[in-house]
Amino acid sequence: MSHKNDYSVIVFFPDGRAKKWQFVHGLNKFVESFLDKHHSDWKYMNVYNRREGTYLKRFYNGNIVPDFL
């Protein structure tokens, strides 16, 4: 099964801001290689199926995040 850019992610920050990324391939790589390095203060993120727009799961900073759901 192909997982190419399956996810959209909305990340929330402690000050109430939110930012959206639409073409996320691997969730764990997104968190470890990007979020933790460039936005280390993130609070939680909601993950959506990019093609259908359906909500999948919420992850908090510090949770173990799999590459694919």
N, C-alpha and C positions, 0 to 999 in steps of 0.2 A: 504494500500500500504506500503510495506516495504521500508525503507530508509537506510538500513544497509550499511554503508561505501560508500555512493553514490558519494562522491565528492573527487576531487583532488584540492589542493589549492597551488598556488604559491604566496608567500608573498614577497614584495619588501621593502627594507629598504632605509633610506635617503642617505646612502653612495653608493647606486647603486647595492648592493648585492641582490640576490634573493635566496629563499629557498623553496623547494617543499615538501609538505606532500601529500601522495597518498591515504590514507584510512581515510578520515574524515567523521564522522557520523553526528553530529549536528554542524552546522556552528556557531551558537551563543555560544554554549558551548565551541567550539574550541577557539573562540576569547576571551571570558571572562575568561575561566579557564586556558588557556594556553598562547595565544599570549600576552594578556595584562599583564600577570604576568611575563613571561620569556623573551619576546621580545617587551617591551612596546614602543620602538621607531619605530615600523613598520609603513610604509607609506600607502600602499594599498595592497589589495590581489585580485587576479583573481581566480574565482571559475569555475571549469570544471566538467562536468559529467565524472566520473572516468571510467565508462565502455565504453563510446563512444568517449571520448576525446574532446567533444564539449565544447566550451566556453559558460558559462552561465551568469556571471555577475561580476562586479568589485565593491568592497567595500573599502572605505577609512577609515582610523583610525578615530574613532569618529562617524561613521555612525551606525545606528541601523541595526543589522544583524539578520535576522530570522534564526531559526533552520534549516528549509528546504526551498528550492526554488521550 
